[in-house]
Each structure stands twice: as structure tokens, then as C-alpha cells.
Amino acid sequence: MNDTLVVFIRSIVAFFSLLIFTRSLGKQQVSHLTFFDYILGITIGSIAATLTTDLTSRAWPHWVGLFSWTSFVFILQWVTVKSHKLSKYIDGEPAIVIMNGQIMEGTMKKLRYRAADLTDQLRDKGIFDMNEVAFAILETNGKLSVLKKSPYQPVTPKDLNLPPKSKGVDVELIYDGRVLKSNLKQVNKNMEWLENQIRLYGFTSSKDVFLATYQKNGSFYIDGYRDHLSQATDVSDYNDLE
């Protein structure tokens, strides 16, 4: 049989095997991606790639390997869900790296977590002053959770004794120039109302609109294909626009 055809058939087998196996594993791999989960994902993908292109051996052993590794991951997930103790041993536990504004050097050294890593993740959360941080916890997936000191926390409606306003969820009414009539009906609006909104924002028809969304609190957002902005491609270009 032609090698190209063999690779094509193996690709189909590997693709749908991965699709079925990853669906059976659920979303834990993505939502709670630890370093070990990352390595497992790479290994499973590597086996699938070998199944596709390694023509020096039969496909069956590679498929058995792919199935075995996926089964091991499934069993590991089941064990961590059923046993809290084993879950802590396998996935680890969150670690406090800043407590009451003080950096826990011993904990960071034990985790091999550098001060540069800490400041980098704090900046990623918009914190450039260490004095703002009360607690920082390094989660098992490597993400940093931060609690600011009281003076640096944002004011909420509750702090001002104001009734909170529910923002709700954006409902797409127009996507890529196409009106989503089922969503329009969901927010109790009709085509006449939508067409008026389109004209109000300077568009002639829905085909000129890339995205339009609506919230139950009355908030309406619309974006057209042709935005009247200069083609800034660099950070310095955006600075020039200020």
C-alpha cells in the first residue's frame, strides 16, 4: 500500500482516538492543568504522532500504548476525586508565599519558586507595589492568587451602601453579519428594534456588523467590519494615538 495512504489512514485513526479519549477524560486536564498533567498531555500527543507517521512498525502497538496512557490518566483522575489524601499527594497543595505582607522565603525555597517569578506574576495581576499585597497563594497549577490589603481593595456598591446592579451575560444578536434570531427572541426583542439600533449606530444593515451583543440591563454593544481607527501595529503606535 502507498505510504501516503497509510499515513492518511493512520492519521484518521489517531485523530478520532484522541478525540474520543480526551472527551472521556472531561475538562480536568484544562481547568486544573498541573505540571504532571502537562507532561501527560505531551506524552499522549507524542504517542498519537508516532502512531501516525512511524511506518517501521505496526499501528496496533502504538494504539494500545495510546489507550493505556489515556486509561492511566482516567484512573488517576478518578483516584484524586475519590481520595482527598491521595489528591494532595499527587497534585500537591496550595502554598502561601506571602503572609500578612511578608514573603515566606522558606516556602519559596522549598518550591524552587524565585522572587522573579513572584514579581512577574504579581505584575501580571496589575500589582507593581509589593506593599499592596496581604496574602499570595501559589496554587497547584502554578497560578498565583492574591489578596490585597484593605486600603488597596476596590470599592464595591456594598461599601457605599448602594444596591448592586446585576450585569448579566452578553447575548449575541449579530455574529459575523448574521442575525441570531433565536437569541433575539430570548431577550424579548424583534427585528424592527434591532434594525433601529443598527441605524442608530450608523450602520445600514446587519451585514455591516461584525458583532452585536445585548444584556438584560439594557446595555447594547455593536462593532462593525470597518472601524475608523488607524492601523496601529506596535505599542509605540498606540502611544502616538494618545
Number of C-alpha atoms within 10 A of each C-alpha: 5 6 10 10 10 14 16 13 13 21 18 12 17 23 15 11 16 18 11 11 17 16 10 12 16 12 11 11 16 10 9 14 17 20 13 12 17 13 12 17 17 12 15 20 15 13 18 23 16 19 25 22 17 13 13 6 11 10 18 10 11 19 20 13 15 23 17 13 18 21 15 12 17 16 13 15 16 13 15 16 11 11 10 11 11 14 17 13 10 14 17 14 13 16 16 18 24 22 14 13 17 14 19 15 14 10 14 18 12 8 12 10 15 12 14 9 12 18 15 14 17 19 13 11 12 9 16 13 10 15 12 17 23 18 18 23 17 20 16 17 18 15 12 20 15 20 17 18 14 11 8 12 11 8 10 10 10 9 8 8 8 9 8 9 8 9 11 11 11 14 17 19 26 23 16 14 17 15 19 14 14 11 16 20 12 11 14 9 13 12 12 9 10 18 14 14 16 19 12 10 12 11 17 13 13 21 15 17 21 16 19 25 18 20 16 14 11 9 11 14 15 17 16 19 12 9 8 7 7 9 9 12 8 9 8 9 12 12 9 9 9 5
